[in-house]
Amino acid sequence: MPPTLASLVQHSALHLTVHAGEDRLSTPVRWVHASELPDPVPYMEGGELLLITATTLDAADPGAMRRYVRRLADAGVAGLGFAVGVNYEDIPEALVGAAREVGLPLLAVPRRTPFLAISKAVSAALAADQYRAVTAGFEVQRELTRAALSQGPAALLERLAAHVDGWAALYDASGAVVAAAPEWAARRAARLTAEVERLGERPAPTSAVVGGAGTGDTSGDAEDRVELQSLGTGRRVRGALAVGTGAALGTAERYAVHSAVALLTLTTERSRALQAAEQRLGAAVLRMLLSGQPDHARMVAGDLYGGLLDAPFRLLIAESTPSSAGAAAQECAETDHPLQVLTDAIEAVASRAGEPVLVVPDGEYRLAAVASDGGAVVASMSRYALLEAQETGVVVGLSAPTGPIAAAGAYKQAEQALSVARRRGMALVEHEELAAGSILPLLADDAVRAFAEGMLRALRDHDAKGRGDLVASLRAWLSRHGQWDAAAADLGVHRHTLRYRMRRVEEILGRSLDDPDVRMELWLALKTTAAPTLPAPSAAEAPETPDQPDQPD
């Protein structure tokens, strides 16, 4: 405990007596300051015991003393010590009355007690309090370390909450609550997700205070003061610690919080050597799966990844373009690579859900991941794609559910989905979506469109010269699977006219419509390019009677 006015009054060597403010002697004393200025407030911070001899004050003037004492009280001065037997034999009644009026503690300092003795007493008490706080902080640090090493972050939070007489919560990089103590604090911690996300947008290390009096908190917990501390050794926040208390943290409590931040950072930031070893093991497991050695892969995976191979899983391939990675690096030299951001998100979701996940970097702009089918990682990918991937230039392809034996096929599926995502400008494509939809959107490519337009150009040029409508006729004939009567009816022409037109198509293209490959290519070309509207039949092409001879266009 810091020194108080009561402890100074009880100090046997100081011989101080109380003349006013007896009910406020428990006020802590932050420092001792002697000043004879008529207005010493500009040179004070609050919490001081002010010592005066009244050399420049008219201590017998009630009006002057009321103004003087009121100014001290408003400035947060802890108390006023008056030296008796120097300029005044006793404390003037004007000063005593003014002090009693505002409740400011007023102490009489006898002539035999130098101001320096009071300063030394307060300084010694402050030093002793600081020593006790440091000693208690080291003890708390040892206790928190034992809890973290033996039982994990949850046990550390329990010890920390007990030491600060409040609650504590741990968040991951996404702002989700990982653990909280006591249990009731989880709901309070969940309401701070937005503040934690804002904390993550600032360079680490960083901190913030929310709630408590004077902070503008209208959540109903205004008396609950919460300190948020970022976790992580780099400039990007890897998680956050929230500590809620009824008042500002004291010295001992702050030591405990700083110790908890250091320990949680160590548990959040795995050592680079361990992370590299896990990545090498994961890469070996993935290579064995892709080379058709599932048994060897399961044996090498062991307890770390073995559970992942015992149930259906999905393969995920993510890619960032060199331009997007370069833009991110140019924006902030210390910003993580977009794929590292995705890796952190995947691992955070897996850790929170207790799911195994295997993430393997594959070059500078690509990574592969294996995640449980139907698990939290796969479910969260669509949310990540919507919120993050498009902004960072990352595209993701996701395979269908598979098992260890078919891993190579799943890898090809993920690559195909990735290729489609890249061409469509989408952040995420699942392979199952490709089979469920149409093939036509896959042809929305400049090279395919150029091929289609080139294939139909001669027919369009023919039609542009007013020599018939070969393109529309070809479309109708192909859509009716070569049925002459049905296609002719759609066009409003005689079937002989349609036969003549199809012969002209073959002559112009130099290809036979009997060839199924030619019909397929022409149909896809027609579907890929914009379809012109069928014109109304002209008088020359009015429906003819069946016995009317074929008329050339």
ZAMARLUM-17418 format. One line per field, with one value per residue (C-alpha): residue number from 1; residue in three letters; y, z, x. Coordinates in steps of 0.25 Angstrom, whole numbers, plus 5000, padded with zeros to 4 digits. Layout:
BEGIN
n	NUM, ...
res	ALA, ...
Y	Y, ...
Z	Z, ...
X	X, ...
END
This chain:
BEGIN
n	1, 2, 3, 4, 5, 6, 7, 8, 9, 10, 11, 12, 13, 14, 15, 16, 17, 18, 19, 20, 21, 22, 23, 24, 25, 26, 27, 28, 29, 30, 31, 32, 33, 34, 35, 36, 37, 38, 39, 40, 41, 42, 43, 44, 45, 46, 47, 48, 49, 50, 51, 52, 53, 54, 55, 56, 57, 58, 59, 60, 61, 62, 63, 64, 65, 66, 67, 68, 69, 70, 71, 72, 73, 74, 75, 76, 77, 78, 79, 80, 81, 82, 83, 84, 85, 86, 87, 88, 89, 90, 91, 92, 93, 94, 95, 96, 97, 98, 99, 100, 101, 102, 103, 104, 105, 106, 107, 108, 109, 110, 111, 112, 113, 114, 115, 116, 117, 118, 119, 120, 121, 122, 123, 124, 125, 126, 127, 128, 129, 130, 131, 132, 133, 134, 135, 136, 137, 138, 139, 140, 141, 142, 143, 144, 145, 146, 147, 148, 149, 150, 151, 152, 153, 154, 155, 156, 157, 158, 159, 160, 161, 162, 163, 164, 165, 166, 167, 168, 169, 170, 171, 172, 173, 174, 175, 176, 177, 178, 179, 180, 181, 182, 183, 184, 185, 186, 187, 188, 189, 190, 191, 192, 193, 194, 195, 196, 197, 198, 199, 200, 201, 202, 203, 204, 205, 206, 207, 208, 209, 210, 211, 212, 213, 214, 215, 216, 217, 218, 219, 220, 221, 222, 223, 224, 225, 226, 227, 228, 229, 230, 231, 232, 233, 234, 235, 236, 237, 238, 239, 240, 241, 242, 243, 244, 245, 246, 247, 248, 249, 250, 251, 252, 253, 254, 255, 256, 257, 258, 259, 260, 261, 262, 263, 264, 265, 266, 267, 268, 269, 270, 271, 272, 273, 274, 275, 276, 277, 278, 279, 280, 281, 282, 283, 284, 285, 286, 287, 288, 289, 290, 291, 292, 293, 294, 295, 296, 297, 298, 299, 300, 301, 302, 303, 304, 305, 306, 307, 308, 309, 310, 311, 312, 313, 314, 315, 316, 317, 318, 319, 320, 321, 322, 323, 324, 325, 326, 327, 328, 329, 330, 331, 332, 333, 334, 335, 336, 337, 338, 339, 340, 341, 342, 343, 344, 345, 346, 347, 348, 349, 350, 351, 352, 353, 354, 355, 356, 357, 358, 359, 360, 361, 362, 363, 364, 365, 366, 367, 368, 369, 370, 371, 372, 373, 374, 375, 376, 377, 378, 379, 380, 381, 382, 383, 384, 385, 386, 387, 388, 389, 390, 391, 392, 393, 394, 395, 396, 397, 398, 399, 400, 401, 402, 403, 404, 405, 406, 407, 408, 409, 410, 411, 412, 413, 414, 415, 416, 417, 418, 419, 420, 421, 422, 423, 424, 425, 426, 427, 428, 429, 430, 431, 432, 433, 434, 435, 436, 437, 438, 439, 440, 441, 442, 443, 444, 445, 446, 447, 448, 449, 450, 451, 452, 453, 454, 455, 456, 457, 458, 459, 460, 461, 462, 463, 464, 465, 466, 467, 468, 469, 470, 471, 472, 473, 474, 475, 476, 477, 478, 479, 480, 481, 482, 483, 484, 485, 486, 487, 488, 489, 490, 491, 492, 493, 494, 495, 496, 497, 498, 499, 500, 501, 502, 503, 504, 505, 506, 507, 508, 509, 510, 511, 512, 513, 514, 515, 516, 517, 518, 519, 520, 521, 522, 523, 524, 525, 526, 527, 528, 529, 530, 531, 532, 533, 534, 535, 536, 537, 538, 539, 540, 541, 542, 543, 544, 545, 546, 547, 548, 549, 550, 551, 552, 553
res	MET, PRO, PRO, THR, LEU, ALA, SER, LEU, VAL, GLN, HIS, SER, ALA, LEU, HIS, LEU, THR, VAL, HIS, ALA, GLY, GLU, ASP, ARG, LEU, SER, THR, PRO, VAL, ARG, TRP, VAL, HIS, ALA, SER, GLU, LEU, PRO, ASP, PRO, VAL, PRO, TYR, MET, GLU, GLY, GLY, GLU, LEU, LEU, LEU, ILE, THR, ALA, THR, THR, LEU, ASP, ALA, ALA, ASP, PRO, GLY, ALA, MET, ARG, ARG, TYR, VAL, ARG, ARG, LEU, ALA, ASP, ALA, GLY, VAL, ALA, GLY, LEU, GLY, PHE, ALA, VAL, GLY, VAL, ASN, TYR, GLU, ASP, ILE, PRO, GLU, ALA, LEU, VAL, GLY, ALA, ALA, ARG, GLU, VAL, GLY, LEU, PRO, LEU, LEU, ALA, VAL, PRO, ARG, ARG, THR, PRO, PHE, LEU, ALA, ILE, SER, LYS, ALA, VAL, SER, ALA, ALA, LEU, ALA, ALA, ASP, GLN, TYR, ARG, ALA, VAL, THR, ALA, GLY, PHE, GLU, VAL, GLN, ARG, GLU, LEU, THR, ARG, ALA, ALA, LEU, SER, GLN, GLY, PRO, ALA, ALA, LEU, LEU, GLU, ARG, LEU, ALA, ALA, HIS, VAL, ASP, GLY, TRP, ALA, ALA, LEU, TYR, ASP, ALA, SER, GLY, ALA, VAL, VAL, ALA, ALA, ALA, PRO, GLU, TRP, ALA, ALA, ARG, ARG, ALA, ALA, ARG, LEU, THR, ALA, GLU, VAL, GLU, ARG, LEU, GLY, GLU, ARG, PRO, ALA, PRO, THR, SER, ALA, VAL, VAL, GLY, GLY, ALA, GLY, THR, GLY, ASP, THR, SER, GLY, ASP, ALA, GLU, ASP, ARG, VAL, GLU, LEU, GLN, SER, LEU, GLY, THR, GLY, ARG, ARG, VAL, ARG, GLY, ALA, LEU, ALA, VAL, GLY, THR, GLY, ALA, ALA, LEU, GLY, THR, ALA, GLU, ARG, TYR, ALA, VAL, HIS, SER, ALA, VAL, ALA, LEU, LEU, THR, LEU, THR, THR, GLU, ARG, SER, ARG, ALA, LEU, GLN, ALA, ALA, GLU, GLN, ARG, LEU, GLY, ALA, ALA, VAL, LEU, ARG, MET, LEU, LEU, SER, GLY, GLN, PRO, ASP, HIS, ALA, ARG, MET, VAL, ALA, GLY, ASP, LEU, TYR, GLY, GLY, LEU, LEU, ASP, ALA, PRO, PHE, ARG, LEU, LEU, ILE, ALA, GLU, SER, THR, PRO, SER, SER, ALA, GLY, ALA, ALA, ALA, GLN, GLU, CYS, ALA, GLU, THR, ASP, HIS, PRO, LEU, GLN, VAL, LEU, THR, ASP, ALA, ILE, GLU, ALA, VAL, ALA, SER, ARG, ALA, GLY, GLU, PRO, VAL, LEU, VAL, VAL, PRO, ASP, GLY, GLU, TYR, ARG, LEU, ALA, ALA, VAL, ALA, SER, ASP, GLY, GLY, ALA, VAL, VAL, ALA, SER, MET, SER, ARG, TYR, ALA, LEU, LEU, GLU, ALA, GLN, GLU, THR, GLY, VAL, VAL, VAL, GLY, LEU, SER, ALA, PRO, THR, GLY, PRO, ILE, ALA, ALA, ALA, GLY, ALA, TYR, LYS, GLN, ALA, GLU, GLN, ALA, LEU, SER, VAL, ALA, ARG, ARG, ARG, GLY, MET, ALA, LEU, VAL, GLU, HIS, GLU, GLU, LEU, ALA, ALA, GLY, SER, ILE, LEU, PRO, LEU, LEU, ALA, ASP, ASP, ALA, VAL, ARG, ALA, PHE, ALA, GLU, GLY, MET, LEU, ARG, ALA, LEU, ARG, ASP, HIS, ASP, ALA, LYS, GLY, ARG, GLY, ASP, LEU, VAL, ALA, SER, LEU, ARG, ALA, TRP, LEU, SER, ARG, HIS, GLY, GLN, TRP, ASP, ALA, ALA, ALA, ALA, ASP, LEU, GLY, VAL, HIS, ARG, HIS, THR, LEU, ARG, TYR, ARG, MET, ARG, ARG, VAL, GLU, GLU, ILE, LEU, GLY, ARG, SER, LEU, ASP, ASP, PRO, ASP, VAL, ARG, MET, GLU, LEU, TRP, LEU, ALA, LEU, LYS, THR, THR, ALA, ALA, PRO, THR, LEU, PRO, ALA, PRO, SER, ALA, ALA, GLU, ALA, PRO, GLU, THR, PRO, ASP, GLN, PRO, ASP, GLN, PRO, ASP
Y	5000, 5014, 5024, 5031, 5043, 5034, 5027, 5040, 5045, 5032, 5033, 5035, 5043, 5054, 5058, 5063, 5067, 5068, 5081, 5078, 5067, 5056, 5047, 5047, 5043, 5030, 5038, 5033, 5042, 5042, 5052, 5063, 5077, 5090, 5104, 5118, 5122, 5129, 5119, 5106, 5098, 5100, 5093, 5081, 5068, 5064, 5054, 5063, 5067, 5082, 5088, 5103, 5113, 5124, 5134, 5140, 5137, 5145, 5133, 5141, 5146, 5137, 5141, 5139, 5126, 5121, 5124, 5117, 5105, 5103, 5104, 5093, 5084, 5085, 5081, 5068, 5072, 5061, 5070, 5083, 5083, 5096, 5099, 5105, 5114, 5120, 5132, 5128, 5122, 5114, 5111, 5123, 5120, 5126, 5115, 5104, 5108, 5108, 5094, 5089, 5096, 5087, 5075, 5077, 5070, 5080, 5076, 5084, 5082, 5086, 5095, 5083, 5075, 5079, 5078, 5069, 5059, 5058, 5057, 5046, 5038, 5038, 5035, 5023, 5018, 5019, 5011, 5001, 5000, 4999, 4988, 4980, 4982, 4977, 4965, 4961, 4963, 4953, 4943, 4945, 4943, 4930, 4925, 4929, 4922, 4909, 4910, 4913, 4902, 4891, 4894, 4904, 4918, 4915, 4912, 4925, 4933, 4928, 4932, 4945, 4948, 4944, 4954, 4966, 4963, 4963, 4955, 4952, 4947, 4942, 4945, 4940, 4948, 4948, 4954, 4941, 4938, 4926, 4925, 4933, 4933, 4932, 4925, 4937, 4946, 4939, 4947, 4960, 4957, 4954, 4968, 4973, 4967, 4980, 4986, 4975, 4975, 4990, 4987, 4977, 4988, 4996, 4992, 4983, 4985, 4993, 4994, 5001, 5003, 5002, 5003, 5010, 5024, 5035, 5026, 5027, 5013, 5011, 4996, 4995, 4991, 5005, 5002, 4991, 4996, 4987, 4988, 4981, 4977, 4972, 4959, 4956, 4958, 4964, 4977, 4969, 4966, 4951, 4951, 4960, 4959, 4966, 4969, 4975, 4981, 4991, 5001, 5005, 4994, 4996, 4994, 4979, 4976, 4983, 4974, 4962, 4967, 4969, 4955, 4949, 4957, 4951, 4937, 4937, 4943, 4931, 4921, 4929, 4930, 4916, 4916, 4917, 4904, 4896, 4903, 4900, 4885, 4884, 4889, 4880, 4868, 4873, 4874, 4860, 4855, 4862, 4857, 4843, 4845, 4851, 4840, 4829, 4824, 4826, 4816, 4823, 4836, 4831, 4826, 4838, 4847, 4841, 4848, 4861, 4859, 4845, 4848, 4857, 4844, 4836, 4843, 4850, 4862, 4873, 4879, 4894, 4901, 4916, 4925, 4940, 4947, 4954, 4967, 4966, 4962, 4973, 4983, 4978, 4979, 4993, 4998, 4994, 4987, 4979, 4974, 4959, 4952, 4950, 4935, 4936, 4944, 4932, 4922, 4929, 4930, 4915, 4911, 4920, 4914, 4900, 4903, 4909, 4897, 4886, 4881, 4876, 4884, 4882, 4895, 4894, 4906, 4903, 4913, 4928, 4930, 4917, 4908, 4895, 4891, 4879, 4881, 4872, 4871, 4878, 4884, 4898, 4901, 4898, 4905, 4917, 4918, 4925, 4935, 4938, 4939, 4949, 4958, 4956, 4949, 4958, 4970, 4963, 4957, 4942, 4932, 4918, 4905, 4894, 4880, 4870, 4861, 4850, 4840, 4837, 4827, 4838, 4850, 4852, 4853, 4863, 4871, 4872, 4876, 4887, 4892, 4892, 4900, 4910, 4912, 4915, 4924, 4931, 4933, 4937, 4947, 4940, 4938, 4924, 4912, 4899, 4887, 4882, 4895, 4892, 4879, 4885, 4897, 4899, 4898, 4911, 4920, 4913, 4918, 4932, 4934, 4944, 4933, 4924, 4936, 4940, 4925, 4925, 4939, 4934, 4921, 4929, 4941, 4936, 4933, 4946, 4953, 4945, 4950, 4964, 4965, 4962, 4948, 4940, 4937, 4926, 4928, 4928, 4916, 4908, 4912, 4907, 4894, 4891, 4894, 4884, 4873, 4873, 4871, 4879, 4881, 4886, 4895, 4900, 4903, 4911, 4919, 4921, 4915, 4902, 4890, 4891, 4905, 4901, 4889, 4899, 4908, 4897, 4893, 4907, 4907, 4894, 4901, 4914, 4907, 4896, 4886, 4875, 4876, 4861, 4862, 4862, 4870, 4881, 4882, 4882, 4893, 4901, 4900, 4905, 4916, 4921, 4920, 4927, 4939, 4948, 4942, 4951, 4953, 4945, 4954, 4953, 4945, 4953, 4952, 4944, 4935, 4933, 4919, 4911, 4899, 4886, 4883, 4897, 4895, 4899, 4914, 4918, 4930
Z	5000, 4997, 5009, 5013, 5022, 5033, 5032, 5033, 5045, 5052, 5049, 5063, 5058, 5050, 5062, 5052, 5057, 5049, 5049, 5038, 5028, 5039, 5030, 5018, 5024, 5016, 5004, 4997, 4997, 4983, 4987, 4996, 4991, 4998, 4992, 4996, 4984, 4985, 4974, 4973, 4965, 4952, 4957, 4963, 4957, 4969, 4980, 4987, 5001, 5000, 5011, 5014, 5024, 5019, 5016, 5005, 5009, 5017, 5025, 5034, 5023, 5021, 5007, 5002, 5010, 5004, 4990, 4992, 4999, 4988, 4977, 4984, 4986, 4972, 4967, 4975, 4986, 4996, 5008, 5013, 5024, 5031, 5039, 5052, 5060, 5048, 5042, 5051, 5065, 5061, 5049, 5047, 5048, 5034, 5028, 5038, 5034, 5019, 5020, 5028, 5018, 5006, 5014, 5011, 5021, 5029, 5037, 5047, 5045, 5058, 5057, 5061, 5049, 5037, 5023, 5019, 5029, 5024, 5009, 5014, 5021, 5009, 4999, 5008, 5008, 4993, 4991, 5001, 4994, 4980, 4986, 4991, 4977, 4970, 4979, 4978, 4963, 4962, 4971, 4961, 4949, 4955, 4958, 4944, 4938, 4945, 4941, 4927, 4926, 4933, 4929, 4918, 4915, 4922, 4935, 4934, 4932, 4944, 4953, 4946, 4949, 4963, 4965, 4959, 4966, 4952, 4940, 4928, 4914, 4902, 4888, 4875, 4863, 4857, 4870, 4875, 4890, 4892, 4907, 4919, 4934, 4942, 4933, 4934, 4927, 4914, 4910, 4915, 4906, 4894, 4894, 4892, 4879, 4871, 4880, 4878, 4863, 4864, 4872, 4862, 4851, 4859, 4858, 4870, 4881, 4885, 4896, 4899, 4910, 4909, 4919, 4932, 4937, 4927, 4915, 4908, 4910, 4909, 4909, 4923, 4928, 4930, 4944, 4937, 4933, 4922, 4917, 4904, 4901, 4888, 4887, 4877, 4874, 4860, 4856, 4853, 4865, 4867, 4878, 4890, 4905, 4912, 4927, 4934, 4947, 4955, 4956, 4950, 4951, 4963, 4961, 4966, 4957, 4945, 4947, 4947, 4934, 4927, 4931, 4925, 4912, 4911, 4914, 4905, 4894, 4896, 4895, 4883, 4875, 4873, 4872, 4858, 4859, 4863, 4852, 4842, 4846, 4846, 4832, 4827, 4833, 4827, 4813, 4814, 4818, 4806, 4796, 4801, 4799, 4785, 4781, 4785, 4798, 4808, 4818, 4818, 4820, 4831, 4838, 4837, 4841, 4855, 4865, 4859, 4846, 4847, 4852, 4839, 4830, 4837, 4832, 4819, 4816, 4806, 4799, 4798, 4788, 4790, 4781, 4781, 4769, 4769, 4767, 4779, 4788, 4783, 4785, 4799, 4802, 4795, 4804, 4817, 4817, 4829, 4825, 4825, 4811, 4808, 4808, 4822, 4826, 4821, 4828, 4841, 4839, 4836, 4847, 4857, 4853, 4854, 4868, 4873, 4867, 4872, 4858, 4851, 4839, 4830, 4823, 4814, 4807, 4792, 4787, 4789, 4783, 4787, 4798, 4800, 4812, 4816, 4825, 4831, 4822, 4829, 4839, 4844, 4834, 4821, 4827, 4829, 4816, 4809, 4820, 4818, 4803, 4805, 4815, 4812, 4800, 4789, 4796, 4797, 4783, 4788, 4780, 4786, 4780, 4788, 4785, 4787, 4800, 4798, 4806, 4806, 4794, 4785, 4790, 4776, 4769, 4780, 4777, 4763, 4766, 4775, 4764, 4754, 4764, 4766, 4751, 4749, 4761, 4755, 4741, 4747, 4757, 4769, 4782, 4785, 4776, 4780, 4771, 4773, 4768, 4754, 4752, 4757, 4748, 4733, 4725, 4718, 4729, 4728, 4714, 4717, 4713, 4703, 4695, 4695, 4690, 4680, 4674, 4674, 4667, 4657, 4654, 4651, 4644, 4630, 4633, 4639, 4627, 4618, 4625, 4626, 4611, 4611, 4605, 4615, 4630, 4631, 4646, 4651, 4642, 4648, 4662, 4660, 4653, 4664, 4675, 4668, 4667, 4652, 4651, 4638, 4640, 4654, 4651, 4638, 4646, 4656, 4645, 4637, 4625, 4616, 4620, 4606, 4608, 4622, 4615, 4604, 4615, 4623, 4610, 4608, 4623, 4619, 4607, 4614, 4626, 4618, 4628, 4629, 4638, 4639, 4648, 4662, 4666, 4656, 4661, 4676, 4673, 4665, 4676, 4687, 4677, 4676, 4691, 4694, 4685, 4686, 4680, 4669, 4670, 4659, 4649, 4644, 4631, 4618, 4608, 4599, 4611, 4614, 4618, 4605, 4602, 4603, 4588, 4584, 4579, 4587, 4586, 4587, 4596
X	5000, 5005, 5007, 4994, 4992, 4988, 5001, 5009, 5000, 5003, 5018, 5025, 5036, 5028, 5018, 5008, 4994, 4981, 4972, 4963, 4958, 4959, 4950, 4960, 4973, 4972, 4976, 4989, 5001, 5008, 5018, 5022, 5024, 5027, 5023, 5021, 5014, 5001, 4996, 5005, 4994, 5001, 5013, 5006, 5000, 4990, 4992, 5003, 5004, 5007, 5015, 5015, 5020, 5010, 5022, 5014, 5000, 4991, 4986, 4977, 4969, 4956, 4953, 4967, 4968, 4955, 4960, 4974, 4968, 4957, 4968, 4976, 4964, 4960, 4974, 4973, 4984, 4984, 4986, 4992, 5003, 5005, 5018, 5014, 5024, 5030, 5021, 5009, 5010, 4997, 4989, 4980, 4965, 4962, 4971, 4965, 4951, 4954, 4959, 4948, 4938, 4943, 4948, 4963, 4972, 4980, 4992, 5000, 5015, 5023, 5035, 5044, 5040, 5047, 5039, 5051, 5047, 5033, 5039, 5048, 5037, 5028, 5040, 5043, 5029, 5028, 5041, 5036, 5023, 5030, 5039, 5026, 5020, 5032, 5034, 5019, 5020, 5032, 5023, 5011, 5020, 5025, 5011, 5006, 5018, 5015, 5001, 5004, 5014, 5006, 4992, 4992, 4986, 4973, 4979, 4988, 4975, 4969, 4982, 4982, 4967, 4969, 4981, 4975, 4961, 4954, 4953, 4962, 4960, 4969, 4965, 4971, 4976, 4962, 4956, 4949, 4949, 4958, 4957, 4952, 4952, 4943, 4933, 4923, 4934, 4932, 4919, 4925, 4938, 4930, 4924, 4938, 4940, 4939, 4949, 4959, 4957, 4961, 4973, 4977, 4977, 4988, 5003, 5007, 5010, 4998, 4988, 4974, 4965, 4950, 4938, 4940, 4936, 4938, 4941, 4927, 4923, 4908, 4908, 4903, 4917, 4922, 4928, 4935, 4949, 4955, 4970, 4973, 4987, 4992, 5000, 5011, 5026, 5024, 5017, 5004, 4995, 4994, 4984, 4979, 4978, 4966, 4967, 4954, 4954, 4946, 4957, 4970, 4981, 4991, 5006, 5006, 4994, 5001, 5013, 5004, 4997, 5011, 5015, 5003, 5005, 5019, 5015, 5003, 5011, 5021, 5009, 5003, 5016, 5021, 5036, 5041, 5049, 5037, 5028, 5038, 5039, 5024, 5024, 5034, 5027, 5014, 5021, 5026, 5012, 5006, 5016, 5014, 4999, 5000, 5010, 5000, 5006, 4995, 5000, 5014, 5007, 4999, 5011, 5019, 5007, 5007, 4999, 5001, 4993, 4989, 4975, 4973, 4975, 4965, 4953, 4949, 4957, 4958, 4970, 4971, 4981, 4982, 4990, 4994, 4999, 5012, 5006, 4997, 5008, 5017, 5006, 5004, 5019, 5020, 5008, 5015, 5029, 5026, 5012, 5011, 5010, 4995, 4997, 5003, 4990, 4982, 4991, 4989, 4974, 4973, 4981, 4974, 4960, 4966, 4972, 4959, 4951, 4961, 4962, 4975, 4980, 4992, 4997, 5009, 5015, 5018, 5027, 5026, 5012, 5004, 5001, 4993, 4985, 4978, 4965, 4954, 4942, 4930, 4939, 4941, 4953, 4945, 4932, 4940, 4947, 4935, 4935, 4949, 4948, 4937, 4944, 4959, 4963, 4958, 4965, 4978, 4978, 4977, 4969, 4966, 4962, 4955, 4954, 4942, 4943, 4953, 4961, 4976, 4976, 4970, 4978, 4985, 4971, 4967, 4979, 4976, 4961, 4967, 4976, 4964, 4955, 4967, 4968, 4954, 4954, 4966, 4959, 4946, 4952, 4946, 4952, 4948, 4943, 4939, 4941, 4927, 4921, 4927, 4920, 4907, 4907, 4908, 4921, 4918, 4923, 4936, 4938, 4938, 4952, 4958, 4965, 4952, 4944, 4954, 4954, 4938, 4938, 4948, 4940, 4928, 4934, 4932, 4917, 4915, 4921, 4912, 4900, 4904, 4904, 4889, 4891, 4883, 4883, 4893, 4896, 4882, 4879, 4891, 4887, 4873, 4877, 4887, 4877, 4867, 4878, 4878, 4863, 4859, 4844, 4845, 4857, 4850, 4837, 4845, 4851, 4838, 4845, 4843, 4851, 4858, 4862, 4868, 4876, 4881, 4886, 4893, 4900, 4905, 4910, 4918, 4923, 4927, 4934, 4940, 4935, 4924, 4913, 4912, 4924, 4920, 4932, 4929, 4915, 4920, 4930, 4920, 4910, 4920, 4924, 4910, 4907, 4920, 4918, 4906, 4894, 4887, 4872, 4865, 4859, 4845, 4845, 4844, 4834, 4844, 4846, 4831, 4827, 4826, 4817, 4824, 4823, 4830, 4844, 4856, 4859, 4874, 4877
END
